[in-house]
Every structure is written in structure tokens, then in C-alpha cells.
Amino acid sequence: RIHTGDRPYKCPHPGCEKAFTQLSNLQSHQRQHNKDKPYKCPNCYRAYTDSASLQIHLSAHAIKHAKAYCCSMCGRAYTSETYLMKHMSKHTV
């Protein structure tokens, strides 16, 4: 169907003229009309209509919580400068 351009799965929502080559793509699209968001983030309140959008969102959580503050003495890493400073005080005892 990709090469022929055939799109047999048409959206039944009034005013929407989208059509798809696969039923699963139509079903995912219909969730946008229904406001159905079954893909929920386990870390916050956000929810999405498709798993790809959730995965993009989850990667933002991973970046936000990356351990960017590294100890120059032992290499341990922390998510905030405050935690790093608390750790660094142990080296000077």
C-alpha cells in the first residue's frame, strides 16, 4: 500500500479527511479525537495518545535527572550541585 498510495482506513470523525495505510495508525489517530491518552508517564501526570510520544517524554525525564555534577576527587556523580558539595565535604574531613 505504501507504493500504491492506497489508504483504505479513513477517519470517520466529522470534518477529518485523514486516511491511513494501516488500521493501527487509524486507531492511534482516533485517540486524538477522543482525547483518549492511555500511555501515562510513571514519573508525572502527563499522558499521551501513542507510545512514541511517551518515549520522547520519558527521555526528557532521563536528561533532567542526568548526573551532571561530578566529584573531581573520586568521580562520583550527582544530580545537583548541592548533593555534590555535601559529598565533597567528606573528602576534606
PyMOL Python script that loads the backbone (N, CA, C, O; Angstrom):
from pymol import cmd

cmd.read_pdbstr("""\
ATOM      1  N   ARG A   1       0.816  -1.203   0.000  1.00  0.00           N
ATOM      2  CA  ARG A   1       0.000   0.000   0.000  1.00  0.00           C
ATOM      3  C   ARG A   1       0.854   1.260   0.000  1.00  0.00           C
ATOM      4  O   ARG A   1       0.451   2.293  -0.535  1.00  0.00           O
ATOM      5  N   ILE A   2       2.023   1.171   0.595  1.00  0.00           N
ATOM      6  CA  ILE A   2       2.892   2.347   0.645  1.00  0.00           C
ATOM      7  C   ILE A   2       3.238   2.797  -0.773  1.00  0.00           C
ATOM      8  O   ILE A   2       3.219   3.992  -1.069  1.00  0.00           O
ATOM      9  N   HIS A   3       3.555   1.843  -1.648  1.00  0.00           N
ATOM     10  CA  HIS A   3       3.973   2.181  -3.003  1.00  0.00           C
ATOM     11  C   HIS A   3       2.793   2.549  -3.898  1.00  0.00           C
ATOM     12  O   HIS A   3       2.947   3.318  -4.847  1.00  0.00           O
ATOM     13  N   THR A   4       1.618   2.001  -3.598  1.00  0.00           N
ATOM     14  CA  THR A   4       0.446   2.288  -4.436  1.00  0.00           C
ATOM     15  C   THR A   4      -0.282   3.548  -4.002  1.00  0.00           C
ATOM     16  O   THR A   4      -1.054   4.116  -4.774  1.00  0.00           O
ATOM     17  N   GLY A   5      -0.045   3.990  -2.769  1.00  0.00           N
ATOM     18  CA  GLY A   5      -0.742   5.167  -2.261  1.00  0.00           C
ATOM     19  C   GLY A   5      -2.131   4.852  -1.738  1.00  0.00           C
ATOM     20  O   GLY A   5      -2.875   5.764  -1.379  1.00  0.00           O
ATOM     21  N   ASP A   6      -2.492   3.583  -1.687  1.00  0.00           N
ATOM     22  CA  ASP A   6      -3.812   3.161  -1.210  1.00  0.00           C
ATOM     23  C   ASP A   6      -3.919   3.383   0.294  1.00  0.00           C
ATOM     24  O   ASP A   6      -3.070   2.925   1.059  1.00  0.00           O
ATOM     25  N   ARG A   7      -4.959   4.082   0.710  1.00  0.00           N
ATOM     26  CA  ARG A   7      -5.205   4.366   2.130  1.00  0.00           C
ATOM     27  C   ARG A   7      -6.649   3.990   2.458  1.00  0.00           C
ATOM     28  O   ARG A   7      -7.530   4.849   2.483  1.00  0.00           O
ATOM     29  N   PRO A   8      -6.882   2.708   2.708  1.00  0.00           N
ATOM     30  CA  PRO A   8      -8.262   2.246   2.899  1.00  0.00           C
ATOM     31  C   PRO A   8      -8.871   2.568   4.262  1.00  0.00           C
ATOM     32  O   PRO A   8     -10.088   2.471   4.426  1.00  0.00           O
ATOM     33  N   TYR A   9      -8.058   2.945   5.231  1.00  0.00           N
ATOM     34  CA  TYR A   9      -8.568   3.190   6.584  1.00  0.00           C
ATOM     35  C   TYR A   9      -8.802   4.686   6.779  1.00  0.00           C
ATOM     36  O   TYR A   9      -7.885   5.442   7.100  1.00  0.00           O
ATOM     37  N   LYS A  10     -10.047   5.088   6.577  1.00  0.00           N
ATOM     38  CA  LYS A  10     -10.414   6.503   6.627  1.00  0.00           C
ATOM     39  C   LYS A  10     -10.984   6.867   7.992  1.00  0.00           C
ATOM     40  O   LYS A  10     -11.731   6.095   8.594  1.00  0.00           O
ATOM     41  N   CYS A  11     -10.624   8.047   8.468  1.00  0.00           N
ATOM     42  CA  CYS A  11     -11.111   8.514   9.760  1.00  0.00           C
ATOM     43  C   CYS A  11     -12.597   8.868   9.649  1.00  0.00           C
ATOM     44  O   CYS A  11     -12.980   9.644   8.774  1.00  0.00           O
ATOM     45  N   PRO A  12     -13.439   8.303  10.530  1.00  0.00           N
ATOM     46  CA  PRO A  12     -14.875   8.582  10.472  1.00  0.00           C
ATOM     47  C   PRO A  12     -15.290   9.869  11.195  1.00  0.00           C
ATOM     48  O   PRO A  12     -16.461  10.245  11.167  1.00  0.00           O
ATOM     49  N   HIS A  13     -14.342  10.533  11.832  1.00  0.00           N
ATOM     50  CA  HIS A  13     -14.672  11.742  12.597  1.00  0.00           C
ATOM     51  C   HIS A  13     -15.137  12.850  11.647  1.00  0.00           C
ATOM     52  O   HIS A  13     -14.480  13.106  10.638  1.00  0.00           O
ATOM     53  N   PRO A  14     -16.259  13.510  11.953  1.00  0.00           N
ATOM     54  CA  PRO A  14     -16.777  14.572  11.073  1.00  0.00           C
ATOM     55  C   PRO A  14     -15.742  15.679  10.840  1.00  0.00           C
ATOM     56  O   PRO A  14     -15.161  16.215  11.783  1.00  0.00           O
ATOM     57  N   GLY A  15     -15.530  16.001   9.578  1.00  0.00           N
ATOM     58  CA  GLY A  15     -14.602  17.063   9.223  1.00  0.00           C
ATOM     59  C   GLY A  15     -13.163  16.616   9.057  1.00  0.00           C
ATOM     60  O   GLY A  15     -12.334  17.380   8.561  1.00  0.00           O
ATOM     61  N   CYS A  16     -12.853  15.403   9.459  1.00  0.00           N
ATOM     62  CA  CYS A  16     -11.480  14.898   9.332  1.00  0.00           C
ATOM     63  C   CYS A  16     -11.375  14.075   8.054  1.00  0.00           C
ATOM     64  O   CYS A  16     -12.155  13.147   7.838  1.00  0.00           O
ATOM     65  N   GLU A  17     -10.427  14.413   7.226  1.00  0.00           N
ATOM     66  CA  GLU A  17     -10.267  13.722   5.947  1.00  0.00           C
ATOM     67  C   GLU A  17      -9.029  12.834   5.913  1.00  0.00           C
ATOM     68  O   GLU A  17      -8.603  12.416   4.837  1.00  0.00           O
ATOM     69  N   LYS A  18      -8.453  12.544   7.060  1.00  0.00           N
ATOM     70  CA  LYS A  18      -7.238  11.720   7.094  1.00  0.00           C
ATOM     71  C   LYS A  18      -7.574  10.260   6.790  1.00  0.00           C
ATOM     72  O   LYS A  18      -8.647   9.758   7.127  1.00  0.00           O
ATOM     73  N   ALA A  19      -6.615   9.603   6.141  1.00  0.00           N
ATOM     74  CA  ALA A  19      -6.743   8.186   5.821  1.00  0.00           C
ATOM     75  C   ALA A  19      -5.377   7.542   6.014  1.00  0.00           C
ATOM     76  O   ALA A  19      -4.346   8.210   5.930  1.00  0.00           O
ATOM     77  N   PHE A  20      -5.381   6.238   6.274  1.00  0.00           N
ATOM     78  CA  PHE A  20      -4.152   5.547   6.652  1.00  0.00           C
ATOM     79  C   PHE A  20      -3.999   4.224   5.915  1.00  0.00           C
ATOM     80  O   PHE A  20      -4.976   3.628   5.462  1.00  0.00           O
ATOM     81  N   THR A  21      -2.760   3.784   5.806  1.00  0.00           N
ATOM     82  CA  THR A  21      -2.468   2.511   5.152  1.00  0.00           C
ATOM     83  C   THR A  21      -2.652   1.336   6.102  1.00  0.00           C
ATOM     84  O   THR A  21      -2.839   0.202   5.662  1.00  0.00           O
ATOM     85  N   GLN A  22      -2.600   1.605   7.402  1.00  0.00           N
ATOM     86  CA  GLN A  22      -2.722   0.536   8.392  1.00  0.00           C
ATOM     87  C   GLN A  22      -3.798   0.879   9.413  1.00  0.00           C
ATOM     88  O   GLN A  22      -3.961   2.036   9.800  1.00  0.00           O
ATOM     89  N   LEU A  23      -4.525  -0.138   9.839  1.00  0.00           N
ATOM     90  CA  LEU A  23      -5.590   0.042  10.825  1.00  0.00           C
ATOM     91  C   LEU A  23      -5.032   0.582  12.140  1.00  0.00           C
ATOM     92  O   LEU A  23      -5.667   1.421  12.778  1.00  0.00           O
ATOM     93  N   SER A  24      -3.864   0.117  12.549  1.00  0.00           N
ATOM     94  CA  SER A  24      -3.282   0.568  13.820  1.00  0.00           C
ATOM     95  C   SER A  24      -2.997   2.071  13.802  1.00  0.00           C
ATOM     96  O   SER A  24      -3.121   2.739  14.829  1.00  0.00           O
ATOM     97  N   ASN A  25      -2.619   2.600  12.645  1.00  0.00           N
ATOM     98  CA  ASN A  25      -2.379   4.044  12.540  1.00  0.00           C
ATOM     99  C   ASN A  25      -3.682   4.827  12.654  1.00  0.00           C
ATOM    100  O   ASN A  25      -3.709   5.899  13.259  1.00  0.00           O
ATOM    101  N   LEU A  26      -4.761   4.302  12.080  1.00  0.00           N
ATOM    102  CA  LEU A  26      -6.070   4.944  12.221  1.00  0.00           C
ATOM    103  C   LEU A  26      -6.503   4.930  13.679  1.00  0.00           C
ATOM    104  O   LEU A  26      -6.997   5.934  14.192  1.00  0.00           O
ATOM    105  N   GLN A  27      -6.320   3.802  14.346  1.00  0.00           N
ATOM    106  CA  GLN A  27      -6.719   3.690  15.753  1.00  0.00           C
ATOM    107  C   GLN A  27      -5.944   4.682  16.618  1.00  0.00           C
ATOM    108  O   GLN A  27      -6.513   5.307  17.512  1.00  0.00           O
ATOM    109  N   SER A  28      -4.671   4.822  16.357  1.00  0.00           N
ATOM    110  CA  SER A  28      -3.853   5.788  17.095  1.00  0.00           C
ATOM    111  C   SER A  28      -4.346   7.206  16.826  1.00  0.00           C
ATOM    112  O   SER A  28      -4.444   8.016  17.747  1.00  0.00           O
ATOM    113  N   HIS A  29      -4.652   7.505  15.575  1.00  0.00           N
ATOM    114  CA  HIS A  29      -5.161   8.824  15.196  1.00  0.00           C
ATOM    115  C   HIS A  29      -6.501   9.117  15.884  1.00  0.00           C
ATOM    116  O   HIS A  29      -6.727  10.236  16.342  1.00  0.00           O
ATOM    117  N   GLN A  30      -7.377   8.133  15.957  1.00  0.00           N
ATOM    118  CA  GLN A  30      -8.699   8.335  16.555  1.00  0.00           C
ATOM    119  C   GLN A  30      -8.611   8.697  18.034  1.00  0.00           C
ATOM    120  O   GLN A  30      -9.494   9.376  18.558  1.00  0.00           O
ATOM    121  N   ARG A  31      -7.573   8.258  18.699  1.00  0.00           N
ATOM    122  CA  ARG A  31      -7.404   8.617  20.113  1.00  0.00           C
ATOM    123  C   ARG A  31      -7.247  10.127  20.274  1.00  0.00           C
ATOM    124  O   ARG A  31      -7.616  10.678  21.311  1.00  0.00           O
ATOM    125  N   GLN A  32      -6.712  10.791  19.275  1.00  0.00           N
ATOM    126  CA  GLN A  32      -6.585  12.254  19.333  1.00  0.00           C
ATOM    127  C   GLN A  32      -7.957  12.913  19.342  1.00  0.00           C
ATOM    128  O   GLN A  32      -8.178  13.885  20.064  1.00  0.00           O
ATOM    129  N   HIS A  33      -8.874  12.388  18.544  1.00  0.00           N
ATOM    130  CA  HIS A  33     -10.234  12.934  18.511  1.00  0.00           C
ATOM    131  C   HIS A  33     -10.970  12.646  19.816  1.00  0.00           C
ATOM    132  O   HIS A  33     -11.720  13.486  20.314  1.00  0.00           O
ATOM    133  N   ASN A  34     -10.752  11.464  20.359  1.00  0.00           N
ATOM    134  CA  ASN A  34     -11.460  11.031  21.571  1.00  0.00           C
ATOM    135  C   ASN A  34     -10.827  11.562  22.850  1.00  0.00           C
ATOM    136  O   ASN A  34     -11.382  11.396  23.936  1.00  0.00           O
ATOM    137  N   LYS A  35      -9.676  12.193  22.726  1.00  0.00           N
ATOM    138  CA  LYS A  35      -8.913  12.673  23.890  1.00  0.00           C
ATOM    139  C   LYS A  35      -8.467  11.508  24.781  1.00  0.00           C
ATOM    140  O   LYS A  35      -8.168  11.696  25.960  1.00  0.00           O
ATOM    141  N   ASP A  36      -8.427  10.310  24.205  1.00  0.00           N
ATOM    142  CA  ASP A  36      -8.004   9.119  24.939  1.00  0.00           C
ATOM    143  C   ASP A  36      -6.481   9.094  24.984  1.00  0.00           C
ATOM    144  O   ASP A  36      -5.823   9.103  23.944  1.00  0.00           O
ATOM    145  N   LYS A  37      -5.928   9.063  26.184  1.00  0.00           N
ATOM    146  CA  LYS A  37      -4.473   9.063  26.355  1.00  0.00           C
ATOM    147  C   LYS A  37      -4.071   7.909  27.275  1.00  0.00           C
ATOM    148  O   LYS A  37      -3.846   8.107  28.469  1.00  0.00           O
ATOM    149  N   PRO A  38      -3.985   6.708  26.711  1.00  0.00           N
ATOM    150  CA  PRO A  38      -3.692   5.537  27.543  1.00  0.00           C
ATOM    151  C   PRO A  38      -2.226   5.383  27.947  1.00  0.00           C
ATOM    152  O   PRO A  38      -1.917   4.580  28.827  1.00  0.00           O
ATOM    153  N   TYR A  39      -1.324   6.132  27.326  1.00  0.00           N
ATOM    154  CA  TYR A  39       0.100   5.998  27.617  1.00  0.00           C
ATOM    155  C   TYR A  39       0.498   7.036  28.661  1.00  0.00           C
ATOM    156  O   TYR A  39       0.749   8.196  28.332  1.00  0.00           O
ATOM    157  N   LYS A  40       0.553   6.612  29.917  1.00  0.00           N
ATOM    158  CA  LYS A  40       0.772   7.519  31.045  1.00  0.00           C
ATOM    159  C   LYS A  40       2.220   7.451  31.528  1.00  0.00           C
ATOM    160  O   LYS A  40       2.814   6.375  31.601  1.00  0.00           O
ATOM    161  N   CYS A  41       2.769   8.604  31.852  1.00  0.00           N
ATOM    162  CA  CYS A  41       4.129   8.692  32.381  1.00  0.00           C
ATOM    163  C   CYS A  41       4.126   8.215  33.831  1.00  0.00           C
ATOM    164  O   CYS A  41       3.314   8.687  34.627  1.00  0.00           O
ATOM    165  N   PRO A  42       5.014   7.292  34.189  1.00  0.00           N
ATOM    166  CA  PRO A  42       5.076   6.825  35.578  1.00  0.00           C
ATOM    167  C   PRO A  42       5.732   7.837  36.524  1.00  0.00           C
ATOM    168  O   PRO A  42       5.698   7.662  37.742  1.00  0.00           O
ATOM    169  N   ASN A  43       6.330   8.897  35.961  1.00  0.00           N
ATOM    170  CA  ASN A  43       7.059   9.876  36.771  1.00  0.00           C
ATOM    171  C   ASN A  43       6.295  11.165  37.041  1.00  0.00           C
ATOM    172  O   ASN A  43       6.648  11.912  37.953  1.00  0.00           O
ATOM    173  N   CYS A  44       5.251  11.435  36.260  1.00  0.00           N
ATOM    174  CA  CYS A  44       4.497  12.679  36.439  1.00  0.00           C
ATOM    175  C   CYS A  44       3.062  12.483  35.963  1.00  0.00           C
ATOM    176  O   CYS A  44       2.640  11.350  35.734  1.00  0.00           O
ATOM    177  N   TYR A  45       2.323  13.546  35.813  1.00  0.00           N
ATOM    178  CA  TYR A  45       0.902  13.491  35.474  1.00  0.00           C
ATOM    179  C   TYR A  45       0.636  13.403  33.971  1.00  0.00           C
ATOM    180  O   TYR A  45      -0.519  13.221  33.586  1.00  0.00           O
ATOM    181  N   ARG A  46       1.631  13.522  33.112  1.00  0.00           N
ATOM    182  CA  ARG A  46       1.419  13.598  31.668  1.00  0.00           C
ATOM    183  C   ARG A  46       0.965  12.264  31.091  1.00  0.00           C
ATOM    184  O   ARG A  46       1.321  11.200  31.598  1.00  0.00           O
ATOM    185  N   ALA A  47       0.170  12.338  30.020  1.00  0.00           N
ATOM    186  CA  ALA A  47      -0.308  11.150  29.318  1.00  0.00           C
ATOM    187  C   ALA A  47      -0.337  11.458  27.823  1.00  0.00           C
ATOM    188  O   ALA A  47      -0.449  12.617  27.423  1.00  0.00           O
ATOM    189  N   TYR A  48      -0.237  10.415  27.002  1.00  0.00           N
ATOM    190  CA  TYR A  48      -0.111  10.592  25.558  1.00  0.00           C
ATOM    191  C   TYR A  48      -0.997   9.619  24.798  1.00  0.00           C
ATOM    192  O   TYR A  48      -1.402   8.579  25.319  1.00  0.00           O
ATOM    193  N   THR A  49      -1.290   9.983  23.545  1.00  0.00           N
ATOM    194  CA  THR A  49      -2.139   9.149  22.703  1.00  0.00           C
ATOM    195  C   THR A  49      -1.376   7.987  22.078  1.00  0.00           C
ATOM    196  O   THR A  49      -1.989   7.011  21.646  1.00  0.00           O
ATOM    197  N   ASP A  50      -0.046   8.077  22.022  1.00  0.00           N
ATOM    198  CA  ASP A  50       0.739   6.998  21.415  1.00  0.00           C
ATOM    199  C   ASP A  50       2.029   6.767  22.198  1.00  0.00           C
ATOM    200  O   ASP A  50       2.519   7.649  22.903  1.00  0.00           O
ATOM    201  N   SER A  51       2.557   5.570  22.054  1.00  0.00           N
ATOM    202  CA  SER A  51       3.739   5.182  22.832  1.00  0.00           C
ATOM    203  C   SER A  51       4.989   5.950  22.404  1.00  0.00           C
ATOM    204  O   SER A  51       5.876   6.186  23.224  1.00  0.00           O
ATOM    205  N   ALA A  52       5.071   6.341  21.139  1.00  0.00           N
ATOM    206  CA  ALA A  52       6.247   7.089  20.673  1.00  0.00           C
ATOM    207  C   ALA A  52       6.353   8.435  21.391  1.00  0.00           C
ATOM    208  O   ALA A  52       7.445   8.853  21.775  1.00  0.00           O
ATOM    209  N   SER A  53       5.231   9.103  21.569  1.00  0.00           N
ATOM    210  CA  SER A  53       5.241  10.393  22.277  1.00  0.00           C
ATOM    211  C   SER A  53       5.639  10.213  23.733  1.00  0.00           C
ATOM    212  O   SER A  53       6.358  11.040  24.294  1.00  0.00           O
ATOM    213  N   LEU A  54       5.169   9.130  24.344  1.00  0.00           N
ATOM    214  CA  LEU A  54       5.557   8.849  25.730  1.00  0.00           C
ATOM    215  C   LEU A  54       7.059   8.608  25.821  1.00  0.00           C
ATOM    216  O   LEU A  54       7.703   9.092  26.751  1.00  0.00           O
ATOM    217  N   GLN A  55       7.624   7.873  24.876  1.00  0.00           N
ATOM    218  CA  GLN A  55       9.060   7.588  24.903  1.00  0.00           C
ATOM    219  C   GLN A  55       9.875   8.874  24.789  1.00  0.00           C
ATOM    220  O   GLN A  55      10.895   9.022  25.463  1.00  0.00           O
ATOM    221  N   ILE A  56       9.439   9.795  23.951  1.00  0.00           N
ATOM    222  CA  ILE A  56      10.126  11.089  23.824  1.00  0.00           C
ATOM    223  C   ILE A  56      10.070  11.831  25.152  1.00  0.00           C
ATOM    224  O   ILE A  56      11.067  12.396  25.603  1.00  0.00           O
ATOM    225  N   HIS A  57       8.893  11.822  25.774  1.00  0.00           N
ATOM    226  CA  HIS A  57       8.722  12.485  27.068  1.00  0.00           C
ATOM    227  C   HIS A  57       9.611  11.841  28.136  1.00  0.00           C
ATOM    228  O   HIS A  57      10.247  12.546  28.918  1.00  0.00           O
ATOM    229  N   LEU A  58       9.657  10.510  28.171  1.00  0.00           N
ATOM    230  CA  LEU A  58      10.473   9.809  29.172  1.00  0.00           C
ATOM    231  C   LEU A  58      11.953  10.144  29.009  1.00  0.00           C
ATOM    232  O   LEU A  58      12.685  10.213  29.997  1.00  0.00           O
ATOM    233  N   SER A  59      12.394  10.351  27.779  1.00  0.00           N
ATOM    234  CA  SER A  59      13.801  10.708  27.580  1.00  0.00           C
ATOM    235  C   SER A  59      14.093  12.087  28.167  1.00  0.00           C
ATOM    236  O   SER A  59      15.217  12.351  28.594  1.00  0.00           O
ATOM    237  N   ALA A  60      13.096  12.964  28.194  1.00  0.00           N
ATOM    238  CA  ALA A  60      13.279  14.276  28.820  1.00  0.00           C
ATOM    239  C   ALA A  60      13.486  14.120  30.322  1.00  0.00           C
ATOM    240  O   ALA A  60      14.290  14.842  30.913  1.00  0.00           O
ATOM    241  N   HIS A  61      12.767  13.183  30.949  1.00  0.00           N
ATOM    242  CA  HIS A  61      12.978  12.910  32.374  1.00  0.00           C
ATOM    243  C   HIS A  61      14.407  12.415  32.603  1.00  0.00           C
ATOM    244  O   HIS A  61      15.064  12.820  33.562  1.00  0.00           O
ATOM    245  N   ALA A  62      14.877  11.550  31.728  1.00  0.00           N
ATOM    246  CA  ALA A  62      16.221  10.983  31.878  1.00  0.00           C
ATOM    247  C   ALA A  62      17.279  12.073  31.774  1.00  0.00           C
ATOM    248  O   ALA A  62      18.246  12.081  32.536  1.00  0.00           O
ATOM    249  N   ILE A  63      17.096  12.990  30.834  1.00  0.00           N
ATOM    250  CA  ILE A  63      18.054  14.087  30.671  1.00  0.00           C
ATOM    251  C   ILE A  63      18.017  14.999  31.889  1.00  0.00           C
ATOM    252  O   ILE A  63      19.058  15.437  32.381  1.00  0.00           O
ATOM    253  N   LYS A  64      16.812  15.282  32.371  1.00  0.00           N
ATOM    254  CA  LYS A  64      16.657  16.174  33.519  1.00  0.00           C
ATOM    255  C   LYS A  64      17.356  15.608  34.751  1.00  0.00           C
ATOM    256  O   LYS A  64      17.919  16.351  35.554  1.00  0.00           O
ATOM    257  N   HIS A  65      17.310  14.278  34.889  1.00  0.00           N
ATOM    258  CA  HIS A  65      17.877  13.645  36.072  1.00  0.00           C
ATOM    259  C   HIS A  65      19.279  13.082  35.833  1.00  0.00           C
ATOM    260  O   HIS A  65      19.779  12.281  36.623  1.00  0.00           O
ATOM    261  N   ALA A  66      19.899  13.506  34.746  1.00  0.00           N
ATOM    262  CA  ALA A  66      21.252  13.045  34.470  1.00  0.00           C
ATOM    263  C   ALA A  66      22.189  13.569  35.558  1.00  0.00           C
ATOM    264  O   ALA A  66      22.020  14.673  36.075  1.00  0.00           O
ATOM    265  N   LYS A  67      23.159  12.759  35.878  1.00  0.00           N
ATOM    266  CA  LYS A  67      24.107  13.138  36.929  1.00  0.00           C
ATOM    267  C   LYS A  67      25.212  13.988  36.314  1.00  0.00           C
ATOM    268  O   LYS A  67      26.234  13.473  35.859  1.00  0.00           O
ATOM    269  N   ALA A  68      24.987  15.294  36.308  1.00  0.00           N
ATOM    270  CA  ALA A  68      25.888  16.219  35.631  1.00  0.00           C
ATOM    271  C   ALA A  68      26.971  16.785  36.539  1.00  0.00           C
ATOM    272  O   ALA A  68      27.916  17.405  36.051  1.00  0.00           O
ATOM    273  N   TYR A  69      26.856  16.587  37.842  1.00  0.00           N
ATOM    274  CA  TYR A  69      27.818  17.164  38.787  1.00  0.00           C
ATOM    275  C   TYR A  69      28.742  16.062  39.285  1.00  0.00           C
ATOM    276  O   TYR A  69      28.336  15.202  40.068  1.00  0.00           O
ATOM    277  N   CYS A  70      30.001  16.095  38.820  1.00  0.00           N
ATOM    278  CA  CYS A  70      30.954  15.029  39.131  1.00  0.00           C
ATOM    279  C   CYS A  70      32.014  15.494  40.122  1.00  0.00           C
ATOM    280  O   CYS A  70      32.495  16.626  40.065  1.00  0.00           O
ATOM    281  N   CYS A  71      32.361  14.596  41.022  1.00  0.00           N
ATOM    282  CA  CYS A  71      33.406  14.857  42.005  1.00  0.00           C
ATOM    283  C   CYS A  71      34.765  14.739  41.315  1.00  0.00           C
ATOM    284  O   CYS A  71      35.064  13.721  40.691  1.00  0.00           O
ATOM    285  N   SER A  72      35.575  15.771  41.429  1.00  0.00           N
ATOM    286  CA  SER A  72      36.892  15.767  40.792  1.00  0.00           C
ATOM    287  C   SER A  72      37.882  14.862  41.519  1.00  0.00           C
ATOM    288  O   SER A  72      38.942  14.542  40.981  1.00  0.00           O
ATOM    289  N   MET A  73      37.541  14.451  42.737  1.00  0.00           N
ATOM    290  CA  MET A  73      38.460  13.623  43.514  1.00  0.00           C
ATOM    291  C   MET A  73      38.213  12.125  43.331  1.00  0.00           C
ATOM    292  O   MET A  73      39.166  11.347  43.286  1.00  0.00           O
ATOM    293  N   CYS A  74      36.962  11.716  43.225  1.00  0.00           N
ATOM    294  CA  CYS A  74      36.692  10.279  43.125  1.00  0.00           C
ATOM    295  C   CYS A  74      35.815   9.897  41.929  1.00  0.00           C
ATOM    296  O   CYS A  74      35.662   8.713  41.630  1.00  0.00           O
ATOM    297  N   GLY A  75      35.243  10.881  41.249  1.00  0.00           N
ATOM    298  CA  GLY A  75      34.454  10.587  40.060  1.00  0.00           C
ATOM    299  C   GLY A  75      32.978  10.314  40.284  1.00  0.00           C
ATOM    300  O   GLY A  75      32.237  10.127  39.319  1.00  0.00           O
ATOM    301  N   ARG A  76      32.533  10.286  41.532  1.00  0.00           N
ATOM    302  CA  ARG A  76      31.103  10.075  41.786  1.00  0.00           C
ATOM    303  C   ARG A  76      30.312  11.223  41.190  1.00  0.00           C
ATOM    304  O   ARG A  76      30.782  12.360  41.150  1.00  0.00           O
ATOM    305  N   ALA A  77      29.098  10.916  40.723  1.00  0.00           N
ATOM    306  CA  ALA A  77      28.286  11.937  40.059  1.00  0.00           C
ATOM    307  C   ALA A  77      26.963  12.126  40.788  1.00  0.00           C
ATOM    308  O   ALA A  77      26.426  11.197  41.392  1.00  0.00           O
ATOM    309  N   TYR A  78      26.453  13.346  40.716  1.00  0.00           N
ATOM    310  CA  TYR A  78      25.218  13.719  41.418  1.00  0.00           C
ATOM    311  C   TYR A  78      24.314  14.541  40.506  1.00  0.00           C
ATOM    312  O   TYR A  78      24.765  15.127  39.522  1.00  0.00           O
ATOM    313  N   THR A  79      23.028  14.571  40.855  1.00  0.00           N
ATOM    314  CA  THR A  79      22.046  15.298  40.049  1.00  0.00           C
ATOM    315  C   THR A  79      21.998  16.784  40.364  1.00  0.00           C
ATOM    316  O   THR A  79      21.431  17.553  39.589  1.00  0.00           O
ATOM    317  N   SER A  80      22.571  17.203  41.466  1.00  0.00           N
ATOM    318  CA  SER A  80      22.552  18.633  41.797  1.00  0.00           C
ATOM    319  C   SER A  80      23.884  19.054  42.409  1.00  0.00           C
ATOM    320  O   SER A  80      24.634  18.238  42.944  1.00  0.00           O
ATOM    321  N   GLU A  81      24.147  20.340  42.313  1.00  0.00           N
ATOM    322  CA  GLU A  81      25.374  20.892  42.884  1.00  0.00           C
ATOM    323  C   GLU A  81      25.358  20.767  44.405  1.00  0.00           C
ATOM    324  O   GLU A  81      26.404  20.573  45.025  1.00  0.00           O
ATOM    325  N   THR A  82      24.183  20.875  45.002  1.00  0.00           N
ATOM    326  CA  THR A  82      24.055  20.748  46.459  1.00  0.00           C
ATOM    327  C   THR A  82      24.526  19.377  46.929  1.00  0.00           C
ATOM    328  O   THR A  82      25.274  19.268  47.901  1.00  0.00           O
ATOM    329  N   TYR A  83      24.084  18.331  46.232  1.00  0.00           N
ATOM    330  CA  TYR A  83      24.496  16.973  46.605  1.00  0.00           C
ATOM    331  C   TYR A  83      26.001  16.791  46.424  1.00  0.00           C
ATOM    332  O   TYR A  83      26.659  16.145  47.239  1.00  0.00           O
ATOM    333  N   LEU A  84      26.536  17.362  45.352  1.00  0.00           N
ATOM    334  CA  LEU A  84      27.974  17.261  45.114  1.00  0.00           C
ATOM    335  C   LEU A  84      28.749  17.948  46.232  1.00  0.00           C
ATOM    336  O   LEU A  84      29.727  17.393  46.732  1.00  0.00           O
ATOM    337  N   MET A  85      28.332  19.137  46.628  1.00  0.00           N
ATOM    338  CA  MET A  85      29.029  19.872  47.696  1.00  0.00           C
ATOM    339  C   MET A  85      28.984  19.102  49.015  1.00  0.00           C
ATOM    340  O   MET A  85      29.969  19.059  49.752  1.00  0.00           O
ATOM    341  N   LYS A  86      27.845  18.505  49.300  1.00  0.00           N
ATOM    342  CA  LYS A  86      27.725  17.697  50.520  1.00  0.00           C
ATOM    343  C   LYS A  86      28.709  16.526  50.463  1.00  0.00           C
ATOM    344  O   LYS A  86      29.361  16.206  51.457  1.00  0.00           O
ATOM    345  N   HIS A  87      28.808  15.901  49.310  1.00  0.00           N
ATOM    346  CA  HIS A  87      29.738  14.796  49.120  1.00  0.00           C
ATOM    347  C   HIS A  87      31.189  15.278  49.244  1.00  0.00           C
ATOM    348  O   HIS A  87      32.005  14.626  49.895  1.00  0.00           O
ATOM    349  N   MET A  88      31.508  16.404  48.629  1.00  0.00           N
ATOM    350  CA  MET A  88      32.878  16.934  48.639  1.00  0.00           C
ATOM    351  C   MET A  88      33.364  17.202  50.061  1.00  0.00           C
ATOM    352  O   MET A  88      34.554  17.074  50.347  1.00  0.00           O
ATOM    353  N   SER A  89      32.458  17.567  50.935  1.00  0.00           N
ATOM    354  CA  SER A  89      32.857  17.835  52.322  1.00  0.00           C
ATOM    355  C   SER A  89      33.405  16.575  52.992  1.00  0.00           C
ATOM    356  O   SER A  89      34.176  16.678  53.947  1.00  0.00           O
ATOM    357  N   LYS A  90      33.029  15.408  52.519  1.00  0.00           N
ATOM    358  CA  LYS A  90      33.541  14.152  53.081  1.00  0.00           C
ATOM    359  C   LYS A  90      35.017  13.953  52.739  1.00  0.00           C
ATOM    360  O   LYS A  90      35.744  13.305  53.493  1.00  0.00           O
ATOM    361  N   HIS A  91      35.460  14.495  51.623  1.00  0.00           N
ATOM    362  CA  HIS A  91      36.865  14.369  51.226  1.00  0.00           C
ATOM    363  C   HIS A  91      37.770  15.252  52.085  1.00  0.00           C
ATOM    364  O   HIS A  91      38.954  14.950  52.238  1.00  0.00           O
ATOM    365  N   THR A  92      37.240  16.320  52.637  1.00  0.00           N
ATOM    366  CA  THR A  92      38.063  17.265  53.397  1.00  0.00           C
ATOM    367  C   THR A  92      38.070  16.987  54.896  1.00  0.00           C
ATOM    368  O   THR A  92      38.698  17.724  55.656  1.00  0.00           O
ATOM    369  N   VAL A  93      37.386  15.943  55.327  1.00  0.00           N
ATOM    370  CA  VAL A  93      37.316  15.634  56.772  1.00  0.00           C
ATOM    371  C   VAL A  93      38.619  15.078  57.260  1.00  0.00           C
ATOM    372  O   VAL A  93      38.751  14.761  58.442  1.00  0.00           O
TER     373      VAL A  93
END
""", "prot")
cmd.dss("prot")
cmd.show_as("cartoon", "prot")
cmd.util.cbc("prot")
cmd.orient("prot")
